[in-house]
Amino acid sequence: MKLRTPVLLAILVLAPVAATPVVDAQAQASGPTAITECRTITDSGRYVLTRNLSREELTDEPCLRVRASDVVLDGQGHTIEGPRLATPVSVGAEDRRLSNVTVRNLSADSYYETSAIAIDGVDGVTVANVTLSDNQVGISAVDSTAVRIEDSAVYGGGGFGATTTPSSYGVALANTTDSVVTDNRFGRFTRGTALNVDDGARNTTVANNSIRGCVECDESFEFEWNASLQDFGTGIEIARATGTVVVNNSVSYHTDGVVVEGDSSDTEIRQNRITHTKQGVLVATTGPTGTDDTDRQTLVANNTLRENAVGLETTATHVPLVIRHNDVAGNDLGLYLPESGVCPPGVVGTERIDVSRNAIVNSTLWAVNNERSATLNATANYWGAASGPSSANDTDAPFADPVTGTLADGQGGAVSESPTTAGESNVRFDPWLNESVAEAGAP
C-alpha cells in the first residue's frame, strides 16, 4: 500500500524590512492610502491599489508586505506582476503576531517558485475575491488562526496530464486553527492538490467549493480502477489534521476526489458530490492503533459518489470509519478494500469499518470488493434490488453471508468472495434494505 504524504511547500522567509520602501503613515480618517508601487505596510488602516504593480528587477522580496494588524489591503481589481521568485503578498511579522488583516480584490499568476499570498502568524485573516493562476501555491497559511478564504478563483499550472508544469497547491493550510475555505472555484490541479489541510491543522471547514481538475474534460473521459499510472491530482487532501469538515463541495476529474490520510481524526465528509474521479473518497489513515476512543472517527455520510472508477476506497483506518446514507451509483466498484501487504492488521482496520444505509447500485463490476480475509460489516444497505446482492462471477457463486448463511443470489450489485473460504462472502450483507434510504445530499 502506497500512502502519499504531502509536503507543504516552504513559505518564503520574510526579508528585512529595509529591503522595500515603507508606506508612510497617513491620517487614516481622511481616506485610504493609495499604493502605486511595491511597499511594506507598517501601520494600521485601509490601503488600495490604484494601478497594476510590477517589479522588473530579479528579487525574492515580496512585492506587498503587511507587517501591521488591523489592515485592509484592497487591490481594486488590479494585478501584481513580477519575478517568479517573489511572493506578491506576504502577511506576517518576524517579531510578533498580527491580527485582523483582509486581502481582497486582486490577482496574481505565474509565481512558480513561491506562494502568491503567504500568511504566517496571523490571528484573524480574510482573503476574498482574489484570482490566482499558475502559482506553485495559490494561498498558504501557517501558524495562524481564524483564516477565512472565500469567493475566490484559484487555478493550477496546466492541462490534463501535463508533464512540464510543476506540482502545485491551490490552498495549503498547516498548523492552523478554526479556518474556513468556502465558496471558491478551483481548477487545473491535475499535477497537484487543489486544497491541502495538513500538519496539525485543527477545526477546518471546507464548504461550498467547486473543484474540477480538468476543466476541458467531459463525461467521455473515464478512469480505470486498477490502472496504477493514472495520477491526475487530488481535489481535497487531509493529512495529520483534526476536526476537518468537508461539506457540500463539488469535486470532479481528479485521481482522488477527497483523501483522508496520516494521523487524521474527527473528519467529516458530508453532502458532497464527487464524480468522474479514480477514487471518489480515499481513506488511508495510519495513526496510533489500539485506541478505544470511538469519538475519534472518520464519517462519510450523505454524499453522492457517481460515475467514478471507485466510489470509496479504504486502504487503512486507525479510527472507526462510518459510511452511511451515501448514494454510491454507476461506479465500476462501489466500495473497494484492497489487500494490504504493508500496513499491520491493526491499522488496516477492517473491523473498524461500518457500512450501512447506503444505496450501492449500478456498479459495473462489484458493489463491494473486499480483498481481505477479514469480514466487512455491510448490513442494512440497498443493493439495487429488493432481492438483495448478487455474487461476483465465480464457480463457487452464489456466496453465503459469513454470519447468517443467506446466499447472495439477488439481482443487486455483486459482493466479493472470501480469499480463504470458498463459497463464502467476506462481506456481511444480510439483512439488507428493500429500497434506498441513502438520503444523499447534492450541492
FENWO-V367427 format. One record per residue. N is the residue number from 1. RES is the residue in three letters. PHI is phi as a letter, one per 30 degrees, with the letter a starting at -180 (none if undefined). BURIAL is 1 if it has 9 or more other C-alpha atoms within 8 Angstrom, else 0. Layout:
# FENWO-V367427
N,RES,PHI,BURIAL
N,RES,PHI,BURIAL
This chain:
# FENWO-V367427
1,MET,none,0
2,LYS,c,0
3,LEU,c,0
4,ARG,d,0
5,THR,c,0
6,PRO,d,0
7,VAL,c,0
8,LEU,d,0
9,LEU,d,0
10,ALA,d,0
11,ILE,d,0
12,LEU,e,0
13,VAL,d,0
14,LEU,d,1
15,ALA,d,0
16,PRO,e,0
17,VAL,e,0
18,ALA,d,0
19,ALA,d,0
20,THR,b,1
21,PRO,e,0
22,VAL,c,1
23,VAL,d,1
24,ASP,d,0
25,ALA,d,0
26,GLN,b,0
27,ALA,d,0
28,GLN,d,1
29,ALA,d,0
30,SER,d,0
31,GLY,k,0
32,PRO,d,1
33,THR,d,1
34,ALA,d,0
35,ILE,c,1
36,THR,b,1
37,GLU,a,0
38,CYS,d,1
39,ARG,a,1
40,THR,c,1
41,ILE,c,1
42,THR,c,1
43,ASP,b,1
44,SER,d,0
45,GLY,k,1
46,ARG,c,1
47,TYR,b,1
48,VAL,b,1
49,LEU,d,1
50,THR,c,1
51,ARG,a,0
52,ASN,d,1
53,LEU,c,1
54,SER,a,1
55,ARG,b,1
56,GLU,d,0
57,GLU,d,0
58,LEU,d,0
59,THR,a,0
60,ASP,c,0
61,GLU,d,1
62,PRO,e,1
63,CYS,d,1
64,LEU,c,1
65,ARG,c,1
66,VAL,c,1
67,ARG,b,1
68,ALA,b,1
69,SER,d,1
70,ASP,h,1
71,VAL,b,1
72,VAL,c,1
73,LEU,c,1
74,ASP,c,1
75,GLY,d,1
76,GLN,h,1
77,GLY,i,0
78,HIS,d,1
79,THR,c,1
80,ILE,c,1
81,GLU,c,1
82,GLY,l,1
83,PRO,d,1
84,ARG,d,1
85,LEU,d,1
86,ALA,c,1
87,THR,d,1
88,PRO,d,1
89,VAL,b,1
90,SER,c,1
91,VAL,b,1
92,GLY,l,1
93,ALA,b,1
94,GLU,d,0
95,ASP,c,0
96,ARG,a,0
97,ARG,d,1
98,LEU,c,1
99,SER,b,1
100,ASN,h,1
101,VAL,b,1
102,THR,b,1
103,VAL,b,1
104,ARG,a,1
105,ASN,h,1
106,LEU,b,1
107,SER,b,1
108,ALA,a,1
109,ASP,b,1
110,SER,i,1
111,TYR,c,1
112,TYR,d,1
113,GLU,c,1
114,THR,a,1
115,SER,c,1
116,ALA,d,1
117,ILE,b,1
118,ALA,c,1
119,ILE,c,1
120,ASP,b,1
121,GLY,i,1
122,VAL,b,1
123,ASP,c,1
124,GLY,j,1
125,VAL,b,1
126,THR,b,1
127,VAL,c,1
128,ALA,b,1
129,ASN,h,1
130,VAL,c,1
131,THR,b,1
132,LEU,b,1
133,SER,b,1
134,ASP,h,1
135,ASN,c,1
136,GLN,d,1
137,VAL,b,1
138,GLY,d,1
139,ILE,b,1
140,SER,c,1
141,ALA,b,1
142,VAL,b,1
143,ASP,h,1
144,SER,b,1
145,THR,b,1
146,ALA,h,1
147,VAL,d,1
148,ARG,b,1
149,ILE,b,1
150,GLU,b,1
151,ASP,h,1
152,SER,b,1
153,ALA,b,1
154,VAL,b,1
155,TYR,b,1
156,GLY,d,1
157,GLY,d,1
158,GLY,l,1
159,GLY,d,0
160,PHE,d,1
161,GLY,i,0
162,ALA,d,1
163,THR,c,0
164,THR,c,0
165,THR,d,0
166,PRO,d,1
167,SER,d,1
168,SER,a,1
169,TYR,b,1
170,GLY,d,1
171,VAL,b,1
172,ALA,b,1
173,LEU,c,1
174,ALA,b,1
175,ASN,h,1
176,THR,c,1
177,THR,b,1
178,ASP,h,1
179,SER,c,1
180,VAL,b,1
181,VAL,b,1
182,THR,b,1
183,ASP,h,1
184,ASN,c,1
185,ARG,c,1
186,PHE,c,1
187,GLY,a,1
188,ARG,i,1
189,PHE,c,1
190,THR,d,1
191,ARG,b,1
192,GLY,a,1
193,THR,b,1
194,ALA,d,1
195,LEU,b,1
196,ASN,c,1
197,VAL,c,1
198,ASP,b,1
199,ASP,h,1
200,GLY,i,1
201,ALA,d,1
202,ARG,b,1
203,ASN,h,1
204,THR,c,1
205,THR,c,1
206,VAL,c,1
207,ALA,b,1
208,ASN,i,1
209,ASN,c,1
210,SER,c,1
211,ILE,b,1
212,ARG,b,1
213,GLY,d,1
214,CYS,c,1
215,VAL,d,0
216,GLU,c,0
217,CYS,d,0
218,ASP,b,0
219,GLU,d,0
220,SER,d,0
221,PHE,d,0
222,GLU,b,1
223,PHE,d,1
224,GLU,c,0
225,TRP,d,1
226,ASN,c,0
227,ALA,c,0
228,SER,d,0
229,LEU,c,0
230,GLN,d,0
231,ASP,c,1
232,PHE,b,1
233,GLY,i,1
234,THR,b,1
235,GLY,d,1
236,ILE,b,1
237,GLU,b,1
238,ILE,c,1
239,ALA,b,1
240,ARG,h,1
241,ALA,b,1
242,THR,b,1
243,GLY,i,1
244,THR,c,1
245,VAL,c,1
246,VAL,c,1
247,VAL,b,1
248,ASN,i,1
249,ASN,c,1
250,SER,c,1
251,VAL,b,1
252,SER,a,1
253,TYR,h,1
254,HIS,b,1
255,THR,d,1
256,ASP,c,1
257,GLY,d,1
258,VAL,b,1
259,VAL,c,1
260,VAL,b,1
261,GLU,b,1
262,GLY,i,1
263,ASP,d,1
264,SER,c,1
265,SER,a,1
266,ASP,h,1
267,THR,c,1
268,GLU,b,1
269,ILE,c,1
270,ARG,b,1
271,GLN,h,1
272,ASN,c,1
273,ARG,c,1
274,ILE,b,1
275,THR,b,1
276,HIS,h,1
277,THR,b,1
278,LYS,d,1
279,GLN,b,1
280,GLY,d,1
281,VAL,b,1
282,LEU,b,1
283,VAL,c,1
284,ALA,b,1
285,THR,d,1
286,THR,b,1
287,GLY,d,1
288,PRO,e,0
289,THR,c,1
290,GLY,i,0
291,THR,d,0
292,ASP,c,0
293,ASP,d,0
294,THR,d,0
295,ASP,d,0
296,ARG,d,1
297,GLN,c,1
298,THR,c,1
299,LEU,c,1
300,VAL,b,1
301,ALA,b,1
302,ASN,i,1
303,ASN,c,1
304,THR,c,1
305,LEU,c,1
306,ARG,b,1
307,GLU,h,1
308,ASN,c,1
309,ALA,d,1
310,VAL,b,1
311,GLY,d,1
312,LEU,b,1
313,GLU,b,1
314,THR,b,1
315,THR,c,1
316,ALA,a,1
317,THR,a,1
318,HIS,c,1
319,VAL,b,1
320,PRO,e,1
321,LEU,c,1
322,VAL,c,1
323,ILE,b,1
324,ARG,b,1
325,HIS,h,1
326,ASN,c,1
327,ASP,c,1
328,VAL,c,1
329,ALA,b,1
330,GLY,i,1
331,ASN,c,1
332,ASP,d,1
333,LEU,b,1
334,GLY,d,1
335,LEU,b,1
336,TYR,b,1
337,LEU,c,1
338,PRO,d,1
339,GLU,d,0
340,SER,c,1
341,GLY,c,0
342,VAL,c,0
343,CYS,d,1
344,PRO,d,0
345,PRO,e,0
346,GLY,d,0
347,VAL,c,1
348,VAL,e,1
349,GLY,i,1
350,THR,e,1
351,GLU,d,1
352,ARG,c,1
353,ILE,c,1
354,ASP,b,1
355,VAL,c,1
356,SER,a,1
357,ARG,i,1
358,ASN,c,1
359,ALA,c,1
360,ILE,c,1
361,VAL,b,1
362,ASN,h,1
363,SER,d,1
364,THR,d,0
365,LEU,c,0
366,TRP,c,1
367,ALA,d,1
368,VAL,b,1
369,ASN,c,1
370,ASN,c,1
371,GLU,d,1
372,ARG,c,1
373,SER,d,0
374,ALA,d,0
375,THR,d,1
376,LEU,c,1
377,ASN,d,1
378,ALA,b,1
379,THR,d,1
380,ALA,i,1
381,ASN,c,1
382,TYR,c,1
383,TRP,c,1
384,GLY,j,1
385,ALA,a,1
386,ALA,d,1
387,SER,d,1
388,GLY,j,1
389,PRO,d,1
390,SER,c,1
391,SER,c,1
392,ALA,d,1
393,ASN,d,0
394,ASP,a,0
395,THR,d,0
396,ASP,c,0
397,ALA,d,1
398,PRO,d,1
399,PHE,d,1
400,ALA,c,1
401,ASP,d,1
402,PRO,d,1
403,VAL,c,0
404,THR,c,0
405,GLY,i,0
406,THR,d,0
407,LEU,d,0
408,ALA,d,1
409,ASP,b,1
410,GLY,d,1
411,GLN,c,1
412,GLY,d,1
413,GLY,d,1
414,ALA,d,1
415,VAL,c,1
416,SER,c,1
417,GLU,c,1
418,SER,d,1
419,PRO,d,1
420,THR,c,0
421,THR,b,0
422,ALA,d,0
423,GLY,i,1
424,GLU,c,1
425,SER,d,1
426,ASN,c,1
427,VAL,b,1
428,ARG,d,1
429,PHE,c,1
430,ASP,c,1
431,PRO,d,0
432,TRP,b,1
433,LEU,c,1
434,ASN,d,1
435,GLU,b,0
436,SER,d,1
437,VAL,b,1
438,ALA,d,1
439,GLU,h,0
440,ALA,d,1
441,GLY,c,1
442,ALA,c,1
443,PRO,d,1
